[in-house]
Amino acid sequence: MSQDLPIERIMQTGLLTCGPDTPLCEAAARMAERRCSSILVVEGDQPMGIWTEHDALQVDFADPESVHRPIARAMSSPVASLPRTTPVGEATVRLHAEQRRHFLVVGDAGEPLGILTQTDLAVNQGIEPYLRLREVGSVMRHRPLLLSGTLLLAEAAATMRRSGCEAAVVAADANGELGIVTERDLVRFIARHPGNTPIGELASRPLLAVSDGDTLIHARDRLIDHRVRHLAVLDAGGEVVGLLGFRDMLAGVEHLYLDDLRDALEQRDRALALSRQNLQMAERVIDASLEGIIITDPDNRIEFVNPAFCHVTGFAAEEVIGRTPALLSSGRHDAAFYHAMWSELQANGYWRGEIWNRRKNGQLYLERLTITAISDDDGRVTHYAALFSDITHIRENEDRVRRLAYYDALTGLPNRRLLEDRLELAIRHAHRQGQRLAVIFIDLDHFKQVNDSLGHAVGDELLVRVAERLSHRLREDDTLARLGGDEFLVLLPELAELDEATRIARRLIEGIGEPFLVAGHEFRVGCSLGISVYPDDGATPESLVQNADAAMYRAKHEGRNTYRLFRTEMNQRDHQQLALETALRNTVESGEGLEVHYQPLVDRDSGEVQGAEALLRWHHPEFGQVSPGTFIPLAERSGLILPLGEWVMQRVAAQLMAWRQAGLSPPRVAVNLSARQFWQRGLVERVAELFEAYQLPPGQIGFELTESVLLDHQQEAVELLHGLRELGCRIAIDDFGTGYSSLSYLQDLPLTTLKIDRRFIQRLTGEESQRRGSAAIVAAVTGLAQELGLRVVAEGVETEAQLAALSRYPVTLIQGYLTGRPVDAETFAGRYLQAGEKVRGS
């Protein structure tokens, strides 16, 4: 049971330590950063004392110098410790009896190993049955300490100290929310030394609560889920009648442990009576087992084998006793295989897998093997037990069936069934990653003439040679399959560029075009290829194969020994898309032709610039000025959006730093984030590094996202947005009202701004039917934003009439050609950052 578990299995390792001269505020900062409830004071390798969250009550917050004094003057000494082998149940009793919250866990030589806390015991002790049966009201602390929000920090800490309280409820604020201040909060205050501030300004709000009729298991899970130590307890009328913490839960565990100990002694007596009978039965079971059994000593010397072992291996028991299992080695596995086996066995206590061994007669066989380490009460391995069964025939039959079902009997290539499975998986992967893949349908030219003139045997051998040549000209992750007759099909996953499929097609044609020498006959054959691309030419395996087949027939009709893309030849759009993607890829690599423009966000009432949106522009020598509506979707599909987005963020950050160094005061700049950028691992960390690298103040750069990005995986989105908000970044929903527009999610997201889509703004002055509908939408969105405390930006304002129409709604900022077109950085600085003039109508 869990209470017999040694405490070394649940203790917190990685001790947080400091020297005796460390200032108290510095030690508290380390504790707050690591979310530790204690710090061990050491000199050399020797523990001198311990300072815990409970000791924070002793600090005089009225004296600013108190937090800078050496921790040696505040620590508790000596440090209470427990041996690492102490059972969890005994530790619980000690913790309760000695009124402690921490024990230092020490090794056999007295060396510090870790810290054990009351939280560790409450979470890991296995007392769930007890917690499910007890109600919160049975263990809570009644009549919790209630502090006025105007009480100064020093007075609050002194009151908690005199009352013997580790937590206190703080009176409701102006919003009617109760707060709480705990010993952990005091540690944070010491680290931050906010001064003798009223406790109402420092308390954590809102105060999480449970009902006095809830079970303790519900309360424990709520504590863990919210990473807090205390909950308010409410009665049926919703009044606070108590506080509950881990310490209160542990109070009843001492009695539970003693009951379990009494039961254990009774069970021991019964177990001793059954042990002889069990041993005799075990011997009979081992002898009758159809699985081979080997038992070795800790040095891997064989001590026992059962009859099944002798039957499978051909060795008699006396031939193997005293030797190691290495006598069965097949030679098929290298040293790395056995090293990994023993590493897993030592780490986990067991190993399970398949291994080739050799019988006494030299015959190889495959066995399914499980090795288990047998340990004594002190955890030392005394024996290893191995159970195995011969699965050679099972594997041979499985391989035979698998090859018949999924592979072509003649060439050994995947058949149509396996190809369709792989193509289905590849399409799913390409859809998730926003990538392309291609299918190439191959049909040999003039193969029927070879078959008819030289016979089927030569034709079959030619197909084998063709399969070999095709395989050697493909990438490692590509799949070559034989569909039947002289038809083959190639799957090209994860295409980086559209023309990569055509390059591979040319290689295949060149390879097949070289002479073949079969059965003394030298001859040449060609091949016609058809190419279809996902998602352009189909979204299912059937449509892609069918379209590639159609393209292959077009290649045959137009001269053979060539390839064609689906739809006979690429139409003008396909040509342009391919050329445009190649050009964009080169532009991203060089950065030439890319430029960030800035469009001002203007206060509707004052006309002053309150921010700007960064908008990417691309000018190409051949294509001219390419619209963002063209190249942004192209970048999304091709995967170029990630390096492109990174380039924009770096360029905006560099420009902001340059403006600041020039003595200007640039506004906050909003950068658009695509879905792939938002969900790319490490976004928050990269933004934080950007601010630091370019010496930007928090929140100098904000972000705009569309609704669809946030509605997918909403919980993960909330966590990411909170990370950005902690950096000071403003978060705006772009084009609001054009996506799902699920209003319920807005209150859960840490947003700052809603941007009303330009279509609604422009329709405010349109036809009567459009005007009514758009007015209703704008009114609803602005009203909702006002209730949620969000700023509203009206996008695409181009006329004074539209501006006048917006005066009826609580719109905060205006963006559009009326107040300022997107301009380059130099123009933006000259127009908005130097003169400081209002820009309405400019």
Buried (B, 14 or more C-beta within 10 A) or exposed (E): BBBBBBBBEBBBEEBBBBBBEBBBBBBBBBBBEEEBBBBBBBEEEEBBBBBBBBBBBBBBBBEEEBBEBBBBEBBBEEBEBBBBBBBBBBBBBBBBEEEBBBBBBBEEEEEBBBBBBBBBBBBBBBBEEBBEEBBBBEBBBEEBBEBEBEBBBBBBBBBBBEEEBBBBBBBBBEEEEBBBBBBBBBBBBBBBBEEBBBBBEBBBBBBBBBBBEBBBBBBBEBBEEEEBBBBBBBEEEEEBBBBBBBBBBBEBBBEBBEEBBEEBEEEEEEEEEEEEEEEEEEEEEBEEBEBBBBBBEEEEEBEBBBBBBBEBBBBEEEBBEEBEBEBBBBEEBEEEEEEEBEEBBEEEEEBEEEBBBBBBEEEEBBBBBBBBBEEEEEEEBEBBBBBBBBBBEEEEEEEEEEEEEBBBEEBEBBBBEBBBEBBEEBBEEBEEEBBBBBBBBBBBBBBEEBBEEBEEEBBEBBBEBBBEBBBEBBEEEBBBBBBEEBBBBBBBBBBEBBEBBBEBBEBBBEBBBEEBEBEEEEBEBBBBBBBBBBBBBBEEBEBBBBBBBBBBBBBBEEEBBBBBBBBBEBEEEBEEBBBBBBBBBEBBEEEEBBEBBBBBBBBBEEBBBBBBBBBBBBEBEEBEEBEEEBBBEBBBBBBBBBEBBBBBBEBBBBBBBBBBEEEEEBBBBBBBBBBBBBBBEEBBEEBBEBBEEBEBEEBBBBBBBBBEBBBEEEEEBBEBBEBBBEBBBBBBBBBBBBBEBEEEBBEEBBBBBBBBBBBBBBBBBEEEEBBEEBBEBBEEBBEBBBEEEBBBBBBBBBBEEBBEBBEEBEBBBBBBEBBBEBBEBEEBBEBBBEEEEBBBEB
